[in-house]
């Protein structure tokens, strides 16, 4: 079937919406999803401008939400009419998947970032030529086809337009804290960068019971939102040294945990220096930048650790429903970061994301959708 999609023709191009994209035929384990909306993530921008190696032309988007239209003969957990949030693909069969670590799937890269379906066939074509996909999903489309492991069923009474970013940005930030760092009540955390991922990490720190949840950024209105969402303290690192400010807030010790979402070299290094003895910094941005670490003084003497975390070490089918429960309880107000745009405003929405004008742009692909239907 032919669909409409936003295509990047070559590295660095703007999005071009076209209506002549051919969607692959369904396979027995496939789910066909009519897209309602999709978040725009900084990972989309990283691939658009070529920070990661991937094929072009490509259809990006990996924070999709929609309604199931068809299911393949082998699909067990979904039926037409189900509302779903889409996330990354995991094979469910490798050693790490069987250990309950799908973000460490041994085939993660080839299945999510190779530009083709798991069986190596094209997900999309245009005039007979392959168009690469992203995350075996490509949510910047009017309709897509995914596997069961890509999809998470969500309550129909919730507004699907808001939920897509739970599949990446929000689950990455919150999962880094709740699944990986696992702070205990009374410990402290600093989050560098108050975009969608950073704010999700910060709200997770509050949920975990951290007595100090410190937001660090250079934009005052973002810091104000961080305070509204539960940060105990906000530091504008343009106006004061964040390491000194964090230590002043923690009796000179530093924080137990830090999360860097900026990918900026100096900020990542500051997240390590702001740690208390035995502290852990998770650097989770999609970035080509490197850091310089004094392994003796920065790490060994104070027993600090620096870790990477992929997708919040999440199991989407567990973590996304948990985040929805937090949201319904008023503990995880992720929708305060969002702004809706029409599908044909995708370049404006992406520009607003890059500039920081909008924390989480949401493309409303199906404008006829009404919440609760």
C-alpha positions as CSV (number, residue, x, y, z in Angstrom):
1,X,0.0,0.0,0.0
2,X,1.1,3.6,-0.6
3,X,1.6,5.8,2.4
4,X,2.6,9.4,3.2
5,X,6.0,9.8,4.9
6,X,8.7,12.4,5.8
7,X,11.8,11.4,3.9
8,X,15.4,12.5,4.3
9,X,17.0,12.1,0.9
10,X,20.6,12.6,1.9
11,X,22.7,13.5,4.9
12,X,21.8,16.9,6.2
13,X,18.7,17.4,4.1
14,X,15.4,18.8,5.4
15,X,12.4,16.5,5.7
16,X,10.4,16.1,2.5
17,X,6.8,14.8,2.9
18,X,5.8,12.5,0.0
19,X,2.8,10.4,-0.7
20,X,4.3,7.8,-3.0
21,X,6.1,5.6,-0.4
22,X,5.3,1.9,-0.7
23,X,4.9,0.0,2.5
24,X,6.1,-3.6,2.6
25,X,3.6,-6.5,2.7
26,X,2.7,-7.8,6.1
27,X,4.5,-10.9,7.4
28,X,2.9,-13.4,9.9
29,X,4.3,-11.6,13.0
30,X,3.6,-8.1,11.8
31,X,1.2,-5.4,13.1
32,X,0.0,-2.7,10.8
33,X,-0.5,0.6,12.7
34,X,-2.2,3.7,11.6
35,X,-0.1,6.5,13.1
36,X,-1.8,9.1,15.2
37,X,1.3,11.0,16.3
38,X,5.0,10.9,16.9
39,X,7.4,12.7,19.0
40,X,10.6,14.2,17.6
41,X,13.7,13.1,19.4
42,X,17.3,14.4,19.2
43,X,18.3,10.9,18.0
44,X,16.2,11.7,14.8
45,X,18.3,14.8,14.4
46,X,21.5,12.9,14.9
47,X,20.6,10.6,12.1
48,X,19.3,13.4,9.9
49,X,22.6,15.2,10.1
50,X,24.8,12.1,9.9
51,X,26.2,11.7,13.4
52,X,25.5,8.0,13.1
53,X,26.2,5.8,10.1
54,X,22.9,4.8,8.3
55,X,21.6,4.6,4.8
56,X,19.8,7.4,2.9
57,X,17.2,8.0,1.8
58,X,15.6,7.3,5.2
59,X,12.3,7.7,7.0
60,X,13.0,8.6,10.6
61,X,10.8,8.7,13.7
62,X,10.8,6.3,16.7
63,X,8.4,7.8,19.2
64,X,5.2,6.7,17.5
65,X,1.7,6.2,18.8
66,X,-1.2,4.8,16.8
67,X,-4.1,2.3,16.4
68,X,-3.7,-1.3,15.2
69,X,-5.4,-1.8,11.8
70,X,-4.3,-5.4,11.0
71,X,-2.4,-8.2,12.6
72,X,-0.5,-11.2,11.1
73,X,-1.5,-14.8,11.6
74,X,1.2,-15.4,14.3
75,X,0.5,-12.3,16.4
76,X,-0.9,-13.3,19.8
77,X,-1.1,-10.1,22.0
78,X,-2.7,-7.5,19.7
79,X,-5.9,-7.1,17.7
80,X,-7.3,-4.4,15.5
81,X,-8.4,-1.4,17.4
82,X,-5.7,-1.6,20.1
83,X,-4.0,1.6,20.9
84,X,-0.2,1.2,21.0
85,X,3.0,3.1,21.7
86,X,6.0,2.0,19.6
87,X,9.5,1.5,20.8
88,X,12.7,-0.3,19.7
89,X,12.9,-3.8,18.3
90,X,14.5,-6.7,20.1
91,X,14.8,-10.3,18.8
92,X,13.6,-11.9,22.0
93,X,15.7,-15.0,21.2
94,X,19.3,-14.1,21.9
95,X,21.1,-14.7,25.2
96,X,20.6,-11.1,26.5
97,X,17.0,-10.9,25.5
98,X,16.3,-14.2,27.3
99,X,18.0,-12.7,30.4
100,X,15.4,-9.9,30.3
101,X,17.8,-7.3,28.8
102,X,16.3,-6.3,25.4
103,X,18.3,-3.1,25.2
104,X,21.4,-5.3,25.1
105,X,19.9,-7.5,22.4
106,X,22.9,-9.0,20.5
107,X,21.2,-8.0,17.3
108,X,20.1,-4.5,18.5
109,X,22.2,-2.5,15.9
110,X,21.4,-4.6,12.9
111,X,17.7,-4.7,13.7
112,X,17.2,-1.0,14.7
113,X,19.8,0.9,12.8
114,X,20.6,-1.0,9.7
115,X,17.7,0.5,7.7
116,X,16.0,-2.8,6.8
117,X,13.6,-5.2,8.5
118,X,15.0,-8.1,10.6
119,X,14.8,-10.4,7.6
120,X,17.0,-7.8,5.6
121,X,14.1,-6.9,3.3
122,X,13.1,-3.2,2.7
123,X,10.5,-1.8,5.0
124,X,9.7,1.0,2.5
125,X,10.4,1.6,-1.2
126,X,9.9,4.5,-3.6
127,X,9.8,3.8,-7.3
128,X,11.2,0.4,-6.6
129,X,14.2,1.6,-4.6
130,X,14.7,1.0,-0.9
131,X,14.0,3.7,1.6
132,X,15.8,3.0,4.9
133,X,13.8,2.7,8.2
134,X,14.6,3.5,11.8
135,X,14.1,1.3,14.8
136,X,12.1,-1.1,12.6
137,X,9.3,1.5,13.0
138,X,9.7,4.8,11.2
139,X,6.9,6.7,12.9
140,X,7.1,9.8,10.6
141,X,4.5,8.0,8.4
142,X,0.7,7.8,8.1
143,X,0.9,3.9,8.4
144,X,3.7,1.6,9.3
145,X,4.3,-2.1,10.0
146,X,6.1,-3.3,13.1
147,X,6.7,-6.5,15.0
148,X,5.0,-7.4,18.3
149,X,8.2,-6.6,20.3
150,X,8.0,-3.0,18.9
151,X,4.6,-2.4,20.4
152,X,3.1,-1.7,23.8
153,X,-0.6,-1.7,24.4
154,X,-1.9,1.5,26.2
155,X,-5.3,2.5,27.7
156,X,-7.7,3.7,25.1
157,X,-9.0,6.5,27.3
158,X,-5.7,8.3,27.2
159,X,-4.7,10.9,24.6
160,X,-2.6,8.9,22.1
161,X,-1.1,12.1,20.8
162,X,0.8,12.6,24.0
163,X,2.1,9.1,24.6
164,X,4.6,8.4,21.7
165,X,7.6,9.8,23.5
166,X,7.2,7.2,26.2
167,X,8.7,4.8,23.7
168,X,12.1,6.6,23.7
169,X,12.9,9.9,25.4
170,X,10.8,9.5,28.6
171,X,11.7,5.8,29.1
172,X,15.4,6.5,28.5
173,X,15.6,9.2,31.1
174,X,13.4,7.6,33.7
175,X,14.8,4.1,33.1
176,X,18.4,5.3,33.5
177,X,17.5,6.3,37.0
178,X,14.9,3.6,38.0
179,X,16.5,0.6,36.3
180,X,20.2,1.4,36.2
181,X,21.3,3.9,38.9
182,X,18.5,2.8,41.4
183,X,19.0,5.5,44.0
184,X,17.7,4.8,47.5
185,X,15.5,7.2,49.4
186,X,17.7,9.9,50.8
187,X,20.3,9.9,48.2
188,X,21.1,12.7,45.8
189,X,21.1,13.2,42.0
190,X,22.0,16.0,39.6
191,X,20.6,16.0,36.0
192,X,22.5,18.0,33.4
193,X,20.2,19.2,30.6
194,X,16.5,19.7,31.1
195,X,15.2,18.4,27.8
196,X,12.7,15.6,27.6
197,X,15.3,12.9,28.6
198,X,16.7,15.0,31.4
199,X,13.3,16.0,32.9
200,X,12.2,12.4,32.8
201,X,15.4,11.4,34.7
202,X,14.7,14.2,37.2
203,X,11.1,13.2,37.8
204,X,12.3,9.6,38.3
205,X,14.8,10.8,40.9
206,X,11.9,12.4,42.7
207,X,9.9,9.2,42.5
208,X,12.8,7.2,43.8
209,X,12.9,9.4,46.9
210,X,16.1,11.5,46.3
211,X,16.2,14.3,48.8
212,X,18.2,16.5,46.4
213,X,17.2,16.5,42.8
214,X,19.3,19.2,41.1
215,X,18.5,20.4,37.6
216,X,21.4,22.0,35.6
217,X,20.8,24.0,32.4
218,X,21.5,27.3,30.7
219,X,17.9,28.2,29.9
220,X,15.9,29.8,32.7
221,X,12.4,28.8,31.5
222,X,13.5,25.2,31.4
223,X,14.9,25.4,34.9
224,X,11.6,26.9,36.0
225,X,9.7,23.9,34.5
226,X,12.2,21.6,36.2
227,X,11.3,23.2,39.6
228,X,7.6,22.8,38.7
229,X,8.1,19.1,38.0
230,X,9.9,18.4,41.2
231,X,13.5,19.6,41.1
232,X,14.6,20.7,44.6
233,X,17.2,23.0,43.2
234,X,18.0,24.6,39.8
235,X,21.4,25.8,38.6
236,X,22.0,28.0,35.6
237,X,25.5,26.9,34.6
238,X,26.0,30.1,32.5
239,X,25.8,32.1,35.8
240,X,27.6,29.9,38.2
241,X,30.0,26.9,38.3
242,X,27.7,23.9,38.5
243,X,30.3,21.7,40.3
244,X,30.8,24.3,43.0
245,X,27.1,24.9,43.2
246,X,26.3,21.2,43.5
247,X,28.9,20.7,46.2
248,X,27.6,23.7,48.1
249,X,24.1,22.1,48.1
250,X,25.5,18.8,49.4
251,X,27.7,19.8,52.3
252,X,30.7,19.8,50.1
253,X,30.4,16.1,49.2
254,X,28.8,16.1,45.7
255,X,25.9,14.0,44.5
256,X,25.5,10.3,44.6
257,X,24.4,10.2,41.0
258,X,24.5,12.3,37.9
259,X,22.9,12.0,34.5
260,X,24.2,13.9,31.5
261,X,21.8,14.3,28.6
262,X,23.7,17.1,26.8
263,X,26.6,15.2,25.2
264,X,28.7,18.4,25.5
265,X,32.3,17.5,26.5
266,X,32.7,20.0,29.3
267,X,29.2,19.2,30.7
268,X,29.9,15.5,30.8
269,X,33.2,16.1,32.5
270,X,31.4,18.4,35.1
271,X,28.9,15.6,35.8
272,X,31.8,13.4,36.9
273,X,33.5,16.1,39.0
274,X,30.2,16.9,40.7
275,X,30.0,13.3,42.1
276,X,30.5,12.4,45.7
277,X,33.0,9.6,46.7
278,X,31.6,6.4,45.2
279,X,29.2,8.3,42.9
280,X,28.1,7.2,39.4
281,X,27.6,9.4,36.3
282,X,25.5,8.1,33.4
283,X,26.3,9.8,30.2
284,X,23.4,9.0,27.9
285,X,23.3,11.6,25.0
286,X,23.6,10.6,21.4
287,X,26.8,12.5,20.6
288,X,30.1,12.3,18.7
289,X,31.9,14.1,21.5
290,X,34.5,12.6,23.8
291,X,35.5,13.2,27.4
292,X,38.9,13.5,29.1
293,X,39.0,11.6,32.4
294,X,41.8,11.6,34.9
295,X,41.4,7.9,35.8
296,X,43.5,8.2,39.0
297,X,42.1,11.4,40.5
298,X,38.6,11.4,38.9
299,X,37.9,7.7,39.2
300,X,40.2,5.6,41.3
301,X,40.9,7.8,44.4
302,X,37.2,8.7,44.8
303,X,35.9,5.3,43.5
304,X,33.7,7.1,40.9
305,X,32.1,5.4,37.9
306,X,31.1,6.6,34.5
307,X,28.5,4.4,32.6
308,X,26.6,4.4,29.4
309,X,22.9,3.3,29.3
310,X,21.0,2.4,26.2
311,X,17.2,3.2,26.2
312,X,17.2,3.3,30.0
313,X,17.8,-0.4,30.3
314,X,14.1,-0.7,29.7
315,X,11.7,-3.4,28.9
316,X,9.1,-1.3,27.1
317,X,6.2,-3.7,27.8
318,X,6.9,-3.2,31.6
319,X,8.4,0.3,31.8
320,X,5.9,2.2,29.6
321,X,2.8,1.0,31.5
322,X,4.7,1.9,34.8
323,X,5.3,5.4,33.5
324,X,1.6,5.7,32.6
325,X,0.6,4.7,36.1
326,X,3.0,7.4,37.5
327,X,1.4,9.9,35.0
328,X,-2.1,9.0,36.1
329,X,-1.1,9.4,39.7
330,X,0.3,12.9,39.0
331,X,3.9,11.8,39.6
332,X,5.2,12.0,36.1
333,X,3.8,15.0,34.2
334,X,5.6,14.4,31.0
335,X,3.0,16.1,28.9
336,X,4.0,19.5,30.3
337,X,7.1,19.3,28.0
338,X,5.1,18.8,24.8
339,X,3.8,21.0,22.0
340,X,1.7,19.8,19.1
341,X,2.6,20.5,15.4
342,X,0.9,19.4,12.2
343,X,2.7,16.7,10.2
344,X,3.6,19.2,7.4
345,X,5.2,21.4,10.0
346,X,7.9,18.8,10.7
347,X,10.8,21.0,9.7
348,X,9.6,23.8,11.9
349,X,9.1,21.3,14.8
350,X,12.5,19.9,14.3
351,X,14.1,23.3,14.3
352,X,12.3,24.2,17.5
353,X,13.6,21.1,19.1
354,X,17.2,21.8,18.0
355,X,17.0,25.4,19.3
356,X,15.4,24.4,22.5
357,X,12.3,26.5,21.9
358,X,10.2,23.3,22.3
359,X,11.3,20.6,24.7
360,X,9.2,17.8,23.0
361,X,7.6,18.5,19.7
362,X,4.7,16.2,18.8
363,X,3.7,15.7,15.2
364,X,0.0,15.1,15.0
365,X,-0.2,12.9,11.9
366,X,-3.9,11.9,12.1
367,X,-5.7,15.2,12.7
368,X,-9.1,13.5,12.7
369,X,-8.2,11.5,15.9
370,X,-10.2,12.3,19.0
371,X,-9.0,11.2,22.4
372,X,-11.0,8.4,23.9
373,X,-12.1,7.0,20.6
